[in-house]
Every structure is written in structure tokens, then in C-alpha cells.
Amino acid sequence: MYRRNTTLLTLVATVILPALMWPQADVKVVPTGKTLRIKLNYTGAGSVDERHKIYVLVFDSDPYTAETLVEMGSQPARTDGGASPTGRAPKICTILGRQGATGKDKTLTFSDLKVSLVYAVAFFDKTGAYDGHSDPTSGSPMGVYGTKPGRPEPIKLGEEKAVEVLLAFDDSSATP
């Protein structure tokens, strides 16, 4: 019995362990999520800088049709006992990412997105008062990704390559 255990231990020490420790040069790191790059083009009158940023929010569904907006990883605060005004389950829209840009034509990258269709909304913090989490100041210039002003369109994300879109807006549309 002692001899058999020694043989097994020798096999593990001389063959199996070195094979497990051998560098794997051909191993590819596969990204865990999808990547979206949003190229901004703000042509409004405001000066975009470190204090007055353009903020971009990426959502998992159309935020204009949602009854509730929630941050990724959080649960909505329900005060109505679970019922919605329409008598059906509320439509919840999740904010998947939020970033600020310090220039009118910057590109922002959102990585590790887990859904295939996303929506993007941008607004310019002209007062410099946005805290990064609350609603923007009423009257802030805003834009959405889409071909029709004020009507967000979904962005289809690929599995392997980053998707880049242009989000252009000016001062003609503002936050409520």
C-alpha cells in the first residue's frame, strides 16, 4: 500500500503539477460583456468643461416608456404596494452606465454590458449642479440616440466587436 501511494504521489508531482503550471500561450481572454462607444457631438451654445459636463446614460430599455428608473444592481423603491397606475406590473428601466464628458466631441466607452439592446440619452449640465446620480436640472439641453428627435432608438450590441454610435444634439430639446 505504501508503494502504491508513493507511485501516485510521484506521478502527480512529476507529470500533472508541471502540466498545470505550464504557461498557456494560446489562451484567449474572452470579454464577459459587450462594449458600446458613444461619440458625442454637442453643437449647443454652452461651454463644456470639467464643471459643466455632458452626461450620457445607457439604459436596458426605452426610458421614455418606463414608470420607474433604477440604477444597475439596485431595486426600485416601491411605496404603492406593488401595483402600478395601469393595473399591470410596472415597467422598470435600468440605468446600466453613466459617464460624464468634458468636451463637446468626446467618445465615452461603456464596457461589460450584459444586454444586446441598449438606449442612450445625453444631457448638458449647463448649471454645473449635477451630482452624478439625481435628475438633471430642468431645462438642461438633451439628446437621445436615434434618427427622430426625442424618440430613442435601440442600439444593437455585438458579441465580439465594440459598437460605436454618434449621439448628436444641441439646445433645441431640454429635460423636463
N, C-alpha and C positions, 0 to 999 in steps of 0.2 A: 504494500500500500504506500509506503514511504517513497519507493522508487517511482510509482506512477504519478504522485503529486509533484515530485521533483521534475519529472519529464514535462508535465503540463506547465509548471511554472517556468521552465526553461523555454518552452515553445512561446509562451506569452511574452517573456522578456526579450527574446531574440528575433521574433518574427512579427507578432501582432502589434506590440507597442511602437516599434520603429515605423511600421507602415502607417499607423495612425498619426504619428508626428511628422511624417514626410510632408514637405510643403506642397500644396496643391496649386500649381501654377496655372492650370486651365480652369479654375473655378471662377464662374462669373457671379458678380453680385447683382442680384435682381432687385430693382426698386420695389418697395412694398406698396406704392400708390402711384397715382397719376400726377402729372405736372402741368400746370397752367401758367403761361406768361401773359400778362396783360400790359400792352403798350398803351400808355396814356397819351392823349392829345387834347389838352385843355386849351381852348382859344379864347377864354373869357378875359375880362379886364383885370382880374385880381393878380397880385404878385404872390407866387407860390415860393415858400421858403421853409426854413426849419420850424418856424412858429405857425405858419399858415400852410398846412399840408393839404394834399389831395388824398383822401382816404378811399380805399377800394375794399368792398366786402364781397365775398364769394359765398353763395347760398346753395343749398341742395335742392331747392325748388323755387318757383317764382315768388318772390317776397311780396308782390302786389296782391296776390290771391290768398296770402296767409292770414290767419286770425291771430297767430302767436309766433313771435320770433324768439329763438333761443340760441345761446352760444353752444358750440360743439362741446359735448360732454356734460352739459347741464340738463336739468329737467325744467319744464315750464312751471311757473308758479300758478297753481290753479286756485281760484277763490270762488268758483261758481259750482262747486260740487261735481265737476266733470262734464256738465252739459255745455253746449255751445248755443249761441243765439239762434242758429239754424235748426237745432234739434238733432244734429248729427255730430259725429266726432269732429273736434276742431282740427283745422288744417295747420299743422306746425311746420315752420320753415326754420332750418338750422343754419346758423352762420358758421361756415366751415373754416373761414380765414378772414383776417382783417389786417391790412397793412397801410402805412402812410408813405407818400412820396413827397420829396422836397423840390420837385421840378415839374413843369407842365408837360414834359415829354419823356418821363421816366418809364422804365419797364419793371414791373413787380412780378416776382415768381412765387407761386403758391405750389408747394410740393406735398407729396404724400396724401393727395386727395383720394378718397375711397369710393367715390361715386362716378358714374360715367357722364351724367348731365349735370351741369352747374350753371348758375346765373351770376352775373357780375353787375354791381352798382357802384358808382363813384360819386363823391361829393367833395367840394372845395370848402375847407374850413376858413372862410373869409374873416371871421372874428378872432380866430386863434384860441377859442374857448373849448374846443372838443377835447374830451378827456380820454378818448380811445375806446369807450365802451357804451356810453349813453347814446341817445338820439342826437343827431346833428342839430345845430341851431336852425330854427325855422328860417327859410329864405336862402339857405345855402345853395349855390349853384350845384346842379347834379346831372348825372347822365347814367344811362344803362347800356349794356352791350345789346345791340340789336339794330335792325335796319329802320325801324319806325321809332321816332322819338317817344319816350315814355313807355314803351312796350318792350320789356325784357324778352330776349330770346335765349333758349338754352345753348350752351356751349358743349359740344360732344368731345370728351377727352379720349385720347388713345391709350392703349395699354403700354406701349414701349417708348413712344416719342412724345416729347412735350408739345403741347398745343399752344400756339401764340395767336392772340387776337388783338385787335385795335379797339380801344374804348375812347371814342371822341365825344367831347361835349363842350358846351360854352355856358353863357349866363342865361340862356333863354328858358331853361327849366330849373325849378328850385324845389327844395324839400318843403313839405307842408309845415 
